[in-house]
Amino acid sequence: MNEIAATPLASGAEGSVFAMFWGASIVVKLVMIGLLAASVWCWAIIINKTMLIRRARAAIEEFENVFWSGNSLDDLYHSLAARPTTATASLFVAAMKEWKRSFQNAHASFVGLQSRIEKVLDVSIAREVEKLESNLLVLATVASAGPFVGLFGTVWGIMTSFRSIAASKNTSLAVVAPGIAEALFATAIGLFAAIPALIAYNKLSGDVAKTQARMESFADEFSAILSRQIDQHAGSRNNAA
């Protein structure tokens, strides 16, 4: 009775996660460790990017509320130029800097000013999007390569098991099963790393695209406002002449 009762406990110990890891070959162990490290890296990126996008959206909301409140553009510029800005606030400061440079010379021409402002806005949007998209490629890489790396570990582990079977000349399931289970565990870890990375990549990419669209909408509206200002200044200069 004692021997029968001890059998399930022994198999349970042998089939535990740690037992499968320690029983695997060195190549399979390296694959498992690499996939676990990739999974940790992916979760760090996911958390960081989620917080970054959330802060960017909050900054956009806060800035647009102030921008459309009717305050003077000059006052808003002076309040933002002295401190770091993000998202739409960064676009506003960059465009206003170009605007101010154009008025430093009393005889400066307005020809090309609108084009320069639009280019400044485009560059600022690209920089902000680059910050949001950085390291997202890691998620895509792990999502696509993780299962194949795990499959490599599985194939290697099964090959090792079959060599052991050939050496021992014992085809009993009790001999084959532990080695195959250890090999399949590598594929499971690969899927464990790849599935969250894939879901997070799609979600974060969509969030970045929405944030980019919102910044582009603001850039178009602000460019139109400055275009009207340019026309007014050009008309005033022509009347004075």
URJO-V101626 format. One record per pair of residues at least 24 apart in sequence whose ideal C-beta (glycine too) atoms are under 6 Angstrom apart, sorted by sequence separation. I is the first residue (numbers start at 1). J is the second residue. If there is no record, write none. Layout:
# URJO-V101626
I_J + I_J
This chain:
# URJO-V101626
63_88 + 95_120 + 157_182 + 158_183 + 63_89 + 94_120 + 95_121 + 157_183 + 59_86 + 60_87 + 59_87 + 60_88 + 154_183 + 91_121 + 94_124 + 154_184 + 56_87 + 154_186 + 91_124 + 153_186 + 154_187 + 90_124 + 150_186 + 151_187 + 150_187 + 150_189 + 150_190 + 87_128 + 149_190 + 147_190 + 146_190 + 147_191 + 146_193 + 147_194 + 146_194 + 142_193 + 143_194 + 143_197 + 142_197 + 143_198 + 139_197 + 143_201 + 139_200 + 140_201 + 139_201 + 136_204 + 133_208 + 132_208 + 129_212 + 45_135 + 125_215 + 45_138 + 42_139 + 121_219 + 42_142 + 38_142 + 118_223 + 117_226 + 114_227 + 114_230 + 113_230 + 110_230 + 31_153 + 110_234 + 28_153 + 88_215 + 28_156 + 91_219 + 27_156 + 28_157 + 88_218 + 25_160 + 32_186 + 35_189 + 39_193 + 46_200 + 53_207 + 60_214 + 31_186 + 35_190 + 38_193 + 42_197 + 49_204 + 56_211 + 32_189 + 24_182 + 28_186 + 35_193 + 23_182 + 20_181 + 20_182 + 20_185
